[in-house]
Amino acid sequence: MGANANAIKEIVNDYFDLSWVGSSIKETRGCNNKLGAVRFLDVPTLQGVYEWHEELVKKQSRGDGSVFFEYQLKNAPIQYHGKNGSFAFDAISFKSEAISSVQTNVSWHVRGCHTDGLQGFLEFHQIVLGLMQKNLREAGHTKGSYIAPWCEIGENVTSWMNALDPASGGWDETEELESKDCGAYQ
């Protein structure tokens, strides 16, 4: 993205607000942006629309505006409507990492077990990244160059997954998994 990481962080740093992806959340539980927070939303797929319960399981940030979130599908498995198959597992990582004062690398990684493939999620993420770029441009935050969204599947995914992991160093803050003042997912 051709924008400062702090500008992107302003858009994505509210776990209970998905307006930046063109989605709305039906219900929330727990404390916003705290580990264990759960959001309930309807997710359009190639198999139809399904209610997903996504739990925030990891959140990290750096002083330069870089952020990392990981969330998982809590109500899995979700059976497909009227046919065999399911969303048996889904864990998603979102990373926005400063490259320079005007460039930020934004990436998603979806690890899932879905009958009949990825169900349109690759296209969805490409659309969302395009919307994010549009919002940044309209707010006057774009300064650097922009590379169109793309997806990678195949042999290179393992090396890309390893590069996505913020455990590789430099992340200032890690949220604790338990939050004593927040309600748990029931």
Secondary structure, DSSP 8 states (H G I E B T S, - for coil): --B-HHHHHHHH--TT--GGGT---SEEES-TTSTT-EEEEEEEETTEEEEEEEEEEEEEE-TTS-EEEEEEESS--EE-TTSS-EEEEEEEEEEEEEEETTEEEEEEEEEEEETTS-TTHHHHHHHHHHHHHHHHHHTT-B-S---------STTHHHHHHHH-GGGS---EE--S--TTS----
